[in-house]
Amino acid sequence: KSSARSTGADHITLDSGYLGHEVVLVKEGLRICGTGGALGKAPLIQTKSYFEVKFQQDGAWSIGVATRCCDLDSGPLGKDIESWVLRRSGELYHNNMCLGKLEPEFQEGDIIVS
């Protein structure tokens, strides 16, 4: 489970129109539960973008960016050319290839800023 939020007055929420079949959005679109993925409502249209995620509960997860063509029904993401993700293990995945690894592994309550 993770939360998506912005640091400004307006929250960027997850989009109920772009989520996996076993995904449930809670907390007014700020938290995801279940298996699969969800896209945010705001597209990345600038050359520099920022998002922040706080992990509420341990489990399998991935966080990153994806196109609308990404398979949101299977997790963790990063298995196809449509998604680039950081997984719980600290591994960076794209097109089912590990591109590198961050240390140490993430813990419940950690905040990732990208």
BADREN-518634 format. One record per residue: x, y, z of N, C-alpha, C, CB in turn; residue in three letters. Coordinates in steps of 0.05 Angstrom, whole numbers, plus 32768, in hexadecimal, padded with zeros to 4 digits. Glycine has a CB too. Layout:
BEGIN
XYZXYZXYZXYZALA...
//
This chain:
BEGIN
80117FE980008000800080008012801980007FED80008018LYS800B802C7FF0801A80457FEF8007805C7FEC802F80447FD9SER801280737FF08002808C7FED800F809E7FD88000809B8008SER7FFF80AB7FC8800980BE7FB5800080DA7FBD800080B87F97ALA801280ED7FBF800A81087FC6801D811D7FBB8007810B7FE5ARG801481357FBB8025814B7FB2802B815C7FCB8019815C7F9BSER803F816D7FC98046817E7FE0803781987FE0806481847FDFTHR8028819E7FCA801881B67FC87FFD81B37FD5801581BF7FABGLY7FEC81C77FD27FD181C67FDD7FC081B27FCF7FC581E27FDCALA7FC481AD7FB57FB4819A7FA67FC3817F7FA57FAF81A57F8AASP7FB4816A7FAC7FC0814F7FAA7FBD81457F8E7FB2813C7FBEHIS7FD181377F857FCF81287F6C7FC7810C7F737FEA81297F5BILE7FB081047F6A7FA580EA7F737FA980D57F5E7F8880ED7F7ATHR7FA480BC7F657FA480A67F537F8A80A57F437FA8808B7F62LEU7F8C809C7F2A7F76809D7F177F6680837F177F8080A37EFBASP7F4D80847F207F3C806C7F217F3680617F057F2280727F2FSER7F3B80707EF07F3780677ED47F4F80577EC97F32807F7EC2GLY7F6680587ED77F7E804A7ECF7F89803B7EE77F93805E7EC3TYR7F7D80237EEC7F8780137F027F827FF57EFB7F7A801A7F1DLEU7F917FE47F097F8D7FC77F057F737FBD7F0F7FA47FB87F12GLY7F6A7FA67F067F507F9B7F0E7F4E7F947F2B7F4A7F837EFDHIS7F657F8E7F387F657F877F547F6F7F9D7F667F767F6E7F59GLU7F6F7FB67F5C7F787FCD7F6B7F617FDD7F767F8A7FDF7F59VAL7F647FE67F8E7F507FF77F9B7F5D80107FA47F427FE87FB4VAL7F5180277F9D7F5B80417FA67F4C804A7FBF7F5980567F90LEU7F5A80537FD37F4E805C7FEC7F5A80777FF37F5380478003VAL7F50808380097F5A809D80127F5880B27FFC7F77809B801CLYS7F4080B37FEF7F3B80C67FD97F4F80C57FC37F3A80E27FE5GLU7F5780AD7FBB7F6A80A97FA57F8780AD7FAC7F6280BB7F8FGLY7F8D80AF7FC57FA980B37FCE7FB780997FD57FAA80C67FE5LEU7FA980837FD87FB5806A7FE07FAB80537FCF7FAE80647FFEARG7FBD80417FC97FB680297FB87FB880107FC97FC980287FA0ILE7FA57FFE7FC67FA67FE47FD37FA07FCF7FBE7F917FE27FEACYS7FA97FB77FC27FA47FA17FAF7FBC7F9A7F9E7F8C7FA87F9EGLY7FB77F8A7F897FCB7F817F777FC87F8F7F5C7FCA7F627F74THR7FDE7F9A7F527FDE7FA87F397FE77FC57F3D7FC27FA87F2CGLY7FE07FD67F2A7FE97FF17F2B7FD480057F2580007FF57F18GLY7FDB801F7F287FC980357F227FDA804C7F187FB7803D7F3AALA7FCF805C7F067FDD80747EFC7FD3808C7F0B7FD980777EDELEU7FE380A07F0C7FDA80BA7F187FC980C97F047FF280CA7F21GLY7FBA80DC7F0E7FA980ED7EFD7FB881027EEE7F9380FA7F0DLYS7FCF810A7EF87FDF811F7EEB7FF581137EDA7FEB81327F00ALA7FF6811A7EC0800B81107EAF8026811E7EB5800481137E91PRO803C81127EAE8056811E7EB0805B812D7E96806D81097EB5LEU805781487E97805981577E7E8071816A7E7F804081677E7AILE8080816B7E948097817C7E9680B0816B7E938097818C7EB0GLN80C781787E8F80E081697E8E80E981617EA980F5817A7E80THR80DE816D7EBE80E481667EDA80CA81627EE880F6817B7EE8LYS80C8814C7EF680AF81467F0680B7813B7F21809D81327EF7SER80A4813C7F3380A981347F4F809081267F5A80B0814D7F61TYR809481107F68807F81047F77808B80F77F90806F80EF7F66PHE807A80F27FA3808280E87FBD806F80D17FC5808380FE7FD3GLU807A80BC7FD0806A80A57FD98073809D7FF5806C808D7FC5VAL8060809980078065808F8022805980738024805A80A28037LYS806A8060802D80618045802F80538040804A80788031802BPHE803A80398049802980358061802B8019806C800D803C805BGLN80308005805A80307FE9806380437FDA805180147FDD8062GLN80527FC7805D80647FB7804E80567FA4803B80767FA68062ASP80637F9C802680587F8A801280667F8E7FF8803A7F8F800FGLY805C7F817FE380677F847FC8805D7F9E7FBC80607F6B7FB6ALA806F7FAD7FB080677FC67FA4807C7FCF7F8F80647FDC7FB9TRP80737FE17F7E80857FEF7F6C807B800B7F6880887FE07F50SER808C801E7F648085803A7F61809580457F4A8089804A7F7BILE808880557F39809780607F238085806E7F0F80A7804B7F15GLY808C806D7EF6807C80797EE1807580647ECC808C80917ED4VAL805E80687EBF805580567EAA804380647E978046803E7EB7ALA804080597E7F802E80647E6C801280577E708038805F7E4FTHR7FFF80627E627FE480577E647FE1803B7E587FD080697E58ARG7FF680337E497FF680187E3C800180037E4F800680197E22CYS800A800A7E6680167FF87E7A80017FE37E83802280077E91CYS800A7FCA7E887FF97FB67E947FF67FBB7EB280037F997E8EASP7FE07FC77EBA7FDC7FCE7ED67FD07FB77EE67FCA7FE67ED8LEU7FCA7FA07ED97FBE7F8A7EE77FD27F787EF57FAE7F797ED4ASP7FEB7F797EED7FFF7F687EF980137F797F08800E7F567EE4SER801E7F6E7F1D80327F7D7F2C80487F6A7F3480267F897F45GLY805F7F747F3B80667F917F39806A7F9A7F1C807E7F977F4APRO80677FB37F17806B7FBE7EFD80887FBE7EF6805F7FDB7EFBLEU808E7FC77EDD80A97FC77ED380AF7FAF7EC280BD7FC77EEBGLY809A7F9F7EBC809D7F877EAB809C7F8C7E8D80887F737EB3LYS80937FA47E8680907FAA7E69809E7FC57E6280737FAC7E62ASP809D7FCD7E4980AA7FE57E40809A7FFE7E4880AE7FE57E22ILE80837FFA7E54807180117E5B8074801B7E77805480087E56GLU8086800E7E87808980177EA380A680167EAC807880057EB5SER80AD80297EBD80C7802C7EC980C2802E7EE780D880457EBETRP80CC801B7EF780C4801B7F1380DB80147F2680AE80077F18VAL80D7801D7F3F80E880157F5580D880017F6580F1802E7F67LEU80E37FE97F6A80D57FD47F7980DD7FD47F9680D97FB97F6CARG80CE7FC77FA780D37FC57FC480F07FBD7FC980C07FB27FD1ARG80FB7FAB7FB981167FA17FBD812B7FB67FB8811B7F897FAASER81237FCD7FAD81367FE27FA6813F7FE07F89814E7FE17FB8GLY81367FCC7F7A813D7FC87F5F812D7FDB7F4C813A7FAB7F56GLU813B7FE57F39812E7FF67F2481297FE57F0C8140800F7F1DLEU810F7FE37F0381077FD27EED80FA7FE17ED680F57FBD7EF7TYR81017FD87EBE80F47FE17EA580F77FCA7E9181017FFB7E9AHIS80E17FC37E8380E17FAE7E6F80EB7F947E7A80F17FB77E57ASN80E37F8E7E9380EB7F757EA181097F727EA580E07F5D7E92ASN81177F887EA681347F887EAA813A7F997EC281437F927E91MET814B7F8E7ED481557F9E7EEB816B7FB07EE1815F7F8B7F01CYS81667FCA7EE581797FDF7EDB818D7FE87EF1816A7FF77ED1LEU81887FDF7F0A81997FE77F20818A7FE17F3A81A180057F1EGLY81987FE77F50818C7FE27F6A81957FF77F7E81947FC67F75LYS818280007F8E818780137FA4818A80047FBE817180297FA6LEU819A800D7FD0819D80017FEB819780167FFF81B97FF57FEFGLU818E8010801781837FF7802081667FF4801681847FF4803EPRO815A7FDD801D813D7FD98016812C7FEC802681357FBC801BGLU81157FF2801B81028005802780F27FF8803D80EF80118012PHE80EA8008805080DB7FFE806880C0800D806980EC80038082GLN80AE800180788094800E807D80998029808A80827FFC8090GLU808B803E807F808E8059808980A2806A80798096805980A5GLY80B2805D806880C5806C805880B6807D804380D980588049ASP80C38093803B80B880A4802780CC80A5801080B380C18032ILE80C1809F7FF880D280A07FE080CA80BA7FD180CE80877FCDILE80DE80C97FCA80DB80E27FBA80E880DD7F9F80E680FB7FC9VAL80D980E27F8A80E480DE7F7080E080F67F5F80D880C57F62SER
//
